[in-house]
Amino acid sequence: MYQIKQGETSPRKWSMPNRKLALVPSKVTVPRLSERARVGLIAPVPIPQIKFQDEDGEESPVLVSGKPRLVNLWATWCAPCMLELGEWKERQKEIAASGIEIVMINVDEPKTAADERAEQVREIKAKVTEMGLPFTLGFGDQGLVSQFDVLQRSILRRQRSLPVPTSFLVDGRGHLRVIYKGPVEADQLIADAKLLEAPIEDVVAASVPYPGKWLGQPAGSAPNQIAIRFIEGGFSREAEQYIRQLTKMEVDNPLYNRAEANVLLGALLLDQKRLEEAATAFSDALKQDPNHRQSHIELAGIQVQTGQFAEAAGHFEAALERRQNDPELRIKLGQARMKNGQLDLAIREFRAAAELRPNPAAHHNCGNALLATGDVTKAIDEFEKALEVNPRFTPSANNLAWLLSTSPDASLRDGKRAVELAKAICSQASARSPSNLDTLAVAHAEAGDFEQAIAAAKEAVRIAKAAGDLRTSSEIQKRLTLFHQKKPYHGG
């Protein structure tokens, strides 16, 4: 091996240093397998605002700011639960001194009848009184259990159902710190209470049941992933509440991204057609990350729906700055420009999209924009190009057939070709709409087959009336009158 130093012309021989380093293997004692599990979170996550019923039947949140809480799920039929609660009772003074408040939520399956449920609650309260348990009592149903189950699955990424007892240790800031699956002893609770304010090194060291040296700090769990799991679990309302909770609090988690949380909230609201709230969420995401491409795209899409075409174009342009070779996005920008009356700019975007990738939609939109400028010849050319890319692209086939049938310029009309295009469209039962049948009718009329033109127009009128579209049926009826007079329609 050789060593080359800057400024020298010849390499020098290099030998590896002779280091005496004695490697002593450590002895790892593998813990005994058990149904119990202590899951310490390296990166704490805010706990969702799950609610239970208190002793008076009122809703109460599991999260109470400023004080550590142990949320315990238990059942009267569960022997390990009763033993666990009994031990905590004996050690209550020590547990209280550690700063932990225990909330014991009973998850016995609720009786369906109101009077039976009331009697069931009385029996559970009597059991708690008999045992002398000095903890806050609450009640939960299957919905509460399912939410806690979703929570633990999102943390552990394992598809194992939530057992009873299970407990969740939450610090004073509302962050989940430890999950105990199965019974947990008072000594462990007291030890973990000390870790709530301990340095991260101590928390990491306590996360596994044997000693060792970490090469790097584990990543932990992402709060946004919990929200996603709640959505997947069918708890959209709770997911929304959780995301809003995240965006308003200081989250001490390196995996938390406030901009992404707002994007997730915006997507959830958009699915529910709550456009104004979704727009606010995407705007908030852009305040945190002005270059967030997806937020620009989603916000632009909402603005198109609400008629804010100039603003939408601005956001589409901002998104294109990050990736200019996106043909679909250029088409969307062109559509926004077109709806805003900027036809030349729209045509430029559609043509740019077509150059990036052969795309019938790009040519079709370009044809529509050219048609709006009055350039029928170039519009026909674009519709033809769309069909070259995809011969079965119905929107362009219909527009082309219409222009070949109705153009005031005789040199552009071609009734035979128009009939071929329109018949191909209407050969599918699902495509026999008033618009397509109207095109078929004017094509037959241009080709001189007024009997077929009348039949197609009558069918179009009937379907339009059945759908309550009186405006369309009235327009077609006017053309039907011409066909009865054996006159084609050349209205353009």
C-alpha positions in Angstrom: 0.0 0.0 0.0 1.2 3.5 -0.7 0.6 7.0 0.6 0.5 10.1 -1.6 1.0 13.5 0.0 0.1 16.8 -1.6 3.1 18.6 -3.1 5.2 15.4 -3.4 5.8 13.8 -6.7 6.5 10.2 -5.5 4.3 7.9 -3.4 5.6 6.5 -0.1 5.1 3.0 1.2 2.6 2.8 3.9 2.2 0.1 6.6 -0.8 -0.4 8.8 0.0 0.7 12.4 0.6 -2.1 14.9 -2.2 -1.7 17.4 -2.8 -4.0 20.2 -6.5 -4.0 20.9 -8.0 -6.8 22.9 -11.6 -7.4 22.1 -13.4 -8.9 24.9 -16.8 -10.5 24.1 -19.7 -9.4 26.3 -22.0 -11.9 27.7 -25.7 -11.3 26.9 -28.3 -12.7 29.2 -31.3 -13.3 27.0 -34.5 -12.4 29.0 -37.0 -15.1 29.6 -39.9 -15.1 27.1 -43.1 -13.7 28.6 -46.5 -12.5 27.5 -45.6 -9.2 29.2 -43.9 -6.5 27.2 -42.6 -3.0 28.1 -42.3 -0.8 25.1 -40.4 2.3 25.8 -40.6 5.1 23.1 -37.3 6.5 22.1 -39.0 9.4 20.4 -42.2 10.3 22.4 -45.3 10.9 20.4 -48.4 13.0 21.5 -51.2 10.7 22.5 -54.5 11.1 20.6 -57.3 12.8 22.6 -59.2 9.5 23.2 -62.2 9.9 25.5 -63.7 7.7 28.1 -66.8 7.9 30.3 -66.2 9.0 33.9 -68.2 7.6 36.9 -70.9 10.2 36.2 -71.3 9.1 32.6 -69.7 12.2 31.2 -67.0 12.2 28.5 -63.5 12.7 29.8 -60.1 12.9 27.9 -57.3 10.5 28.7 -54.9 13.5 28.1 -54.6 16.0 31.0 -51.9 18.5 30.4 -49.3 19.1 33.1 -49.5 15.8 35.0 -48.2 12.3 34.1 -50.9 9.7 33.8 -51.0 5.9 33.5 -54.0 4.9 31.5 -54.8 1.3 32.4 -57.3 -0.9 30.5 -58.7 -3.6 32.7 -61.7 -6.0 33.0 -63.5 -7.6 36.0 -63.1 -11.1 34.4 -59.3 -10.6 34.0 -57.4 -12.2 37.0 -54.1 -10.6 36.1 -55.8 -7.2 36.0 -57.2 -7.6 39.5 -53.8 -8.7 40.8 -52.1 -5.8 39.1 -54.6 -3.3 40.6 -54.2 -4.8 44.0 -50.4 -4.4 44.0 -50.7 -0.8 42.8 -53.1 -0.2 45.7 -50.5 -1.5 48.2 -47.9 0.8 46.7 -50.1 3.8 46.1 -48.2 6.2 48.2 -44.9 5.4 46.4 -46.6 5.6 43.0 -48.3 9.0 43.9 -44.9 10.3 45.2 -43.4 9.5 41.7 -45.9 11.9 40.3 -48.1 9.4 38.4 -51.9 9.6 38.4 -53.6 6.2 37.5 -56.7 6.2 35.4 -58.3 2.7 35.4 -60.7 2.3 32.4 -62.9 -0.7 32.6 -63.4 -2.4 29.2 -66.0 -5.1 30.1 -68.2 -5.5 27.1 -71.1 -3.0 27.8 -74.6 -4.4 28.0 -76.8 -3.2 25.2 -80.0 -2.4 27.2 -79.8 0.9 29.1 -81.1 -0.6 32.4 -78.7 -3.6 32.1 -75.8 -1.3 31.4 -76.7 0.9 34.4 -76.7 -2.2 36.6 -73.4 -3.4 35.1 -71.8 -0.1 35.9 -73.1 -0.2 39.5 -71.6 -3.7 39.9 -68.2 -2.5 38.6 -68.2 0.5 41.0 -69.1 -1.8 43.9 -66.2 -4.1 43.0 -63.8 -1.1 42.9 -65.1 0.1 46.3 -64.9 -3.4 47.8 -61.2 -3.6 46.7 -60.5 -0.1 48.0 -58.9 1.0 44.8 -57.9 4.7 45.1 -57.6 5.4 41.4 -59.7 7.4 38.9 -62.3 5.1 37.5 -63.6 5.2 33.9 -65.5 3.2 31.4 -64.7 2.4 27.8 -66.5 0.6 24.9 -65.2 -1.3 21.9 -64.6 2.0 20.1 -62.1 3.1 22.8 -60.4 -0.3 22.8 -60.1 -0.1 19.0 -58.5 3.3 19.2 -55.9 2.2 21.7 -55.4 -0.9 19.5 -54.7 1.3 16.5 -52.4 3.4 18.6 -50.2 0.4 19.8 -50.2 -1.1 16.3 -48.9 2.2 14.8 -46.1 2.2 17.4 -45.1 -1.4 17.3 -45.9 -2.1 13.6 -47.1 -5.6 14.7 -50.5 -7.0 14.0 -51.2 -8.4 17.4 -54.4 -7.5 19.2 -54.3 -5.4 22.4 -54.4 -7.6 25.5 -55.8 -6.8 28.9 -54.4 -5.5 31.0 -52.5 -2.9 28.9 -51.3 0.4 30.2 -50.1 3.6 28.6 -47.7 6.0 30.4 -48.2 9.6 29.3 -46.0 12.4 30.5 -47.1 15.9 31.6 -46.8 17.3 28.1 -49.2 14.7 26.7 -46.6 12.5 25.1 -46.8 8.7 25.1 -43.7 7.4 26.7 -44.2 3.7 27.5 -46.7 0.9 26.6 -47.1 -2.0 29.0 -48.7 -5.1 27.4 -49.7 -7.3 30.2 -49.3 -6.6 34.0 -46.7 -4.1 35.1 -45.3 -4.0 38.6 -45.2 -0.9 40.7 -41.4 -0.9 40.8 -41.3 -0.6 37.0 -43.8 2.3 37.1 -41.8 4.2 39.7 -38.5 3.6 37.7 -40.2 4.8 34.5 -41.6 7.9 36.2 -38.0 8.9 36.9 -37.2 8.5 33.2 -39.8 11.0 32.1 -37.4 13.8 32.8 -34.2 11.8 32.3 -31.5 12.4 29.5 -32.2 10.6 26.2 -29.2 8.3 26.9 -30.9 6.9 30.0 -34.2 6.5 28.1 -32.4 4.6 25.3 -30.5 2.4 27.7 -33.7 1.5 29.4 -35.5 0.6 26.1 -34.0 -3.0 26.1 -33.8 -5.5 29.0 -30.0 -6.1 28.8 -26.9 -3.9 28.7 -25.0 -2.9 25.6 -23.8 -0.1 23.5 -25.8 1.6 20.8 -24.1 2.5 17.5 -26.7 5.2 17.0 -29.9 6.4 18.5 -33.0 4.5 17.1 -35.4 6.6 15.0 -38.6 5.9 17.0 -42.1 6.4 15.8 -43.6 9.2 13.6 -46.7 11.0 15.0 -48.1 11.5 11.4 -48.0 7.7 11.0 -50.4 7.4 14.0 -52.9 9.7 12.2 -52.6 7.6 9.1 -53.3 4.4 11.0 -56.4 6.0 12.6 -57.7 6.9 9.1 -57.0 3.4 7.9 -58.8 2.0 11.0 -62.0 4.0 10.2 -61.5 6.7 12.8 -61.4 9.8 10.5 -62.9 12.1 13.0 -60.4 11.1 15.7 -57.6 11.4 13.1 -58.6 14.9 12.2 -58.7 15.9 15.9 -55.2 14.3 16.4 -53.7 16.1 13.5 -55.1 19.4 14.6 -53.8 18.6 18.1 -50.3 18.0 16.6 -50.3 21.3 14.7 -51.0 23.3 17.8 -48.5 21.8 20.2 -44.8 21.6 20.6 -43.9 18.1 19.5 -40.5 16.8 20.8 -40.1 14.2 18.1 -37.3 14.3 15.4 -39.6 12.4 13.0 -42.4 15.0 13.2 -42.9 17.3 10.3 -45.5 20.0 10.9 -45.9 20.7 7.1 -46.6 17.1 6.4 -49.1 17.0 9.2 -51.0 19.9 7.6 -50.8 18.1 4.2 -52.3 15.0 5.8 -55.1 17.2 7.4 -55.7 18.8 4.0 -56.0 15.5 2.2 -58.5 14.2 4.9 -60.6 17.3 4.6 -60.5 17.2 0.8 -61.8 13.7 0.8 -64.8 15.0 2.9 -65.4 17.8 0.3 -64.5 20.5 3.0 -62.7 22.6 0.4 -62.3 25.8 2.4 -60.8 24.0 5.4 -58.6 21.9 3.2 -57.3 25.0 1.5 -56.4 26.5 4.9 -54.5 23.3 5.8 -52.5 23.3 2.6 -51.8 27.0 3.0 -50.5 26.4 6.5 -48.2 23.7 5.1 -46.8 26.2 2.7 -46.1 28.6 5.5 -43.9 25.9 7.1 -42.4 24.8 3.8 -42.9 27.2 0.9 -41.4 24.7 -1.5 -43.8 21.9 -0.6 -44.8 20.7 -4.1 -47.8 18.6 -3.2 -49.3 21.4 -1.2 -49.0 23.7 -4.2 -50.7 21.1 -6.4 -53.5 20.4 -4.0 -54.2 24.0 -3.2 -54.3 24.8 -6.9 -56.8 22.0 -7.5 -59.1 23.5 -4.8 -58.8 26.9 -6.4 -59.7 25.6 -9.8 -62.9 24.1 -8.2 -63.7 27.4 -6.5 -63.1 29.5 -9.6 -59.8 31.1 -8.5 -58.0 30.4 -11.8 -55.3 33.0 -11.6 -54.3 31.9 -8.1 -54.4 28.2 -9.2 -52.1 29.0 -12.1 -49.6 30.6 -9.7 -49.5 27.4 -7.5 -49.2 25.1 -10.5 -46.2 27.2 -11.7 -44.6 27.0 -8.2 -45.0 23.2 -8.3 -43.4 23.1 -11.8 -40.4 24.9 -10.6 -39.5 21.8 -8.7 -40.1 19.4 -11.6 -40.6 21.0 -15.0 -40.9 17.8 -17.0 -44.3 16.9 -15.6 -46.7 16.8 -18.6 -49.9 16.2 -16.4 -49.0 19.3 -14.3 -48.5 21.4 -17.4 -51.9 20.3 -18.7 -53.4 21.4 -15.4 -51.6 24.8 -15.6 -52.9 25.2 -19.2 -56.4 24.4 -18.1 -56.2 27.1 -15.4 -54.8 29.6 -17.9 -57.6 28.8 -20.3 -60.3 29.2 -17.8 -58.7 32.5 -16.8 -59.0 33.7 -20.5 -55.2 33.4 -21.1 -55.5 31.3 -24.3 -52.1 31.9 -25.7 -50.4 30.9 -22.5 -52.7 27.9 -22.2 -51.8 26.8 -25.7 -48.1 27.1 -24.9 -48.5 24.8 -21.8 -50.5 22.2 -23.8 -47.9 22.1 -26.5 -45.1 21.8 -23.9 -46.9 18.9 -22.3 -47.3 17.1 -25.7 -43.6 17.6 -26.4 -42.7 16.0 -23.1 -44.7 12.9 -23.8 -47.3 11.9 -26.4 -50.5 12.6 -24.6 -54.0 12.7 -26.2 -55.2 15.0 -23.3 -52.5 17.6 -24.2 -53.6 17.7 -27.8 -57.3 17.7 -26.9 -57.0 20.6 -24.5 -54.8 22.5 -27.1 -57.5 21.9 -29.7 -60.2 23.3 -27.4 -58.0 26.4 -26.7 -57.4 27.0 -30.4 -61.1 26.6 -31.0 -61.7 29.3 -28.4 -59.4 31.6 -30.4 -61.5 30.9 -33.6 -58.7 28.9 -35.3 -60.8 25.9 -36.4 -58.2 24.5 -38.8 -55.5 24.2 -36.2 -58.1 22.9 -33.7 -59.0 20.1 -36.1 -55.3 19.3 -36.5 -54.8 19.0 -32.7 -57.8 16.7 -32.4 -56.4 14.5 -35.2 -53.1 14.3 -33.3 -54.9 13.2 -30.1 -56.4 10.4 -32.1 -53.1 9.4 -33.5 -51.8 8.9 -30.0 -55.0 7.1 -28.9 -57.6 6.3 -31.6 -60.2 5.6 -28.9 -59.9 8.9 -27.1 -63.6 9.8 -27.2 -63.5 13.5 -26.3 -61.3 14.3 -29.3 -63.2 12.0 -31.6 -66.5 13.7 -30.6 -65.1 17.2 -31.1 -63.5 16.3 -34.4 -66.8 14.7 -35.7 -68.7 17.8 -34.6 -66.4 20.2 -36.5 -66.3 18.0 -39.6 -70.1 18.1 -39.6 -71.0 21.6 -38.6 -68.1 24.0 -39.6 -69.4 26.9 -41.7 -66.3 26.5 -43.8 -67.3 23.8 -46.4 -63.7 23.0 -47.1 -63.3 21.7 -43.6 -66.4 19.5 -43.6 -66.3 15.7 -44.1 -69.6 14.0 -43.4 -68.4 10.5 -44.1 -65.5 10.7 -41.7 -67.7 12.4 -39.1 -70.2 9.5 -39.3 -67.4 7.0 -38.9 -66.1 8.7 -35.8 -69.5 9.3 -34.2 -70.8 5.8 -34.9 -67.6 4.3 -33.3 -68.3 6.4 -30.2 -72.0 5.5 -29.9 -71.5 1.8 -30.6 -70.9 1.4 -26.9 -74.2 1.6 -24.9 -72.5 3.5 -22.1 -71.4 6.2 -24.5 -74.9 7.0 -25.9 -75.1 10.3 -24.1 -77.2 13.3 -25.4 -73.9 15.0 -26.4 -72.5 12.1 -28.4 -75.9 11.3 -30.0 -76.2 14.9 -31.0 -72.9 14.7 -32.8 -74.0 11.5 -34.5 -77.2 13.2 -35.6 -75.4 16.2 -37.2 -72.9 13.8 -38.8 -75.6 11.8 -40.5 -77.3 15.1 -41.6 -74.0 16.3 -43.1 -73.7 13.0 -44.9 -77.2 13.4 -46.3 -78.8 10.6 -44.2 -81.6 12.6 -42.5 -83.6 9.5 -41.5 -80.7 8.4 -39.3 -80.1 12.0 -38.2 -83.7 12.2 -36.9 -83.5 8.9 -35.1 -80.3 9.9 -33.3 -81.6 13.4 -32.4 -84.8 11.9 -31.0 -82.9 9.5 -28.8 -80.7 12.4 -27.6 -83.7 14.5 -26.7 -85.4 11.6 -24.9 -82.3 10.9 -22.7 -81.7 14.6 -22.0 -85.3 15.1 -20.9 -85.2 12.0 -18.7 -82.1 13.5 -17.0 -83.9 16.8 -16.5 -81.5 18.6 -18.9 -84.1 20.8 -20.6 -81.5 23.2 -22.0 -79.7 20.5 -24.0 -82.9 18.9 -25.1 -84.1 22.3 -26.4 -80.9 22.9 -28.4 -81.1 19.4 -30.0 -84.8 19.9 -30.8 -83.9 23.0 -32.9 -81.5 20.9 -34.9 -84.1 18.2 -35.2 -86.4 20.7 -36.9 -83.7 21.3 -39.5 -83.3 17.6 -40.1 -87.1 17.2 -40.8 -86.6 19.9 -43.4 -83.7 17.9 -44.8 -81.2 20.6 -43.9 -77.8 19.9 -42.2 -76.7 22.0 -39.2 -73.8 24.3 -39.9 -73.7 26.3 -36.7 -70.1 25.6 -36.0 
